[in-house]
Amino acid sequence: MPSTTVTVGSAVGLHARPATIISEAAAALDVDVTLAVEDGEPVDAGSALMIMTLGAENGTVVTVESEDQAAVDQIAALVAQDLDAE
């Protein structure tokens, strides 16, 4: 299954706003996407609440996994961005 590791780019980590942006993008895809931190259980990337349970702060390495490489790439790009920057 395709996967990649990416470093969280949001200054506040994967909290409410970044988690919502990522979950909305993941939910719009036709495939399941999961996120996981090292030694943690994968969570559904389509759920902002589940993303927030990762406790991923800025600089945390997250594994993005899906059956679809394009979905992995899309969600990984969002995780790497500072989604709180305006």
N, C-alpha and C positions, 0 to 999 in steps of 0.2 A: 504494500500500500504506500503510495507517495506520501512523503513527509519532509519537513524542513524545520530547522531550528532558526529562531529569530530573536533578537533582543528587543524588549519592550522599549519603545521610544517616547511614550507619553510621560511628561514630567511627573505626573501624579500616579503613574502606573495604570493598571487596568481597572480603574474605578468607574463610577457611574457613567460619565459621558463617553469615554473611550469604549467601555464595555457595551454600551447601547449602540454605538456606531458599528462596532464589529458584529454584534449579534444580529442587527438588522441586515447587514450585508450577507452574513452566513445564512440567515433564514430565507433570503431571496434566492439562494442557490438550490438546485435540484438534487444535491447530494449532502450527506452528513459530513460535517467538519468538526474535529475535536481539537482542543487546546490542552496542553499539559505542561506543568513545570517539572523540573527534575525530581524524581522519586515521588511524584504525585500521580493521582488517577486522572485520566483524560476526562474533560468535561465537554458538554455540547456547546459549540461556539455559537449556536443559534439562541442561546439564553444568556442575557446580560447578567442575571443573578448568578448563574453557574460560573461565568467568567470572573465575576468579582470574588467568588469563593477561592480562586487560585491564589489570591494574595500577591499577585505579580506586581512588583514595584518597578520603577524605572531601572533599566539595566538587567532585569531578570531575563533569563533565557527561557523561551517558551517553544515547545514543539507543536507544530501545526500538522494535522494529518487528515487525509481524506482519500477516497477512491479516485478523485479527479485532481490531476496535477494543477489545472487552471484554478480550481477552487483553493488549493493549498497556496498557490502564488498570490491570489487576490487577498486572502485573509492574512497571510504573512506580511504582505505590504502594509496593511492597515495596522497590524500589531507594531510594526517597526516605526510608524509615524507618530509624531507628537500630536495626537488628536485633540488635545486641549489648547493648542496654539491657535490663536485667532488673529 
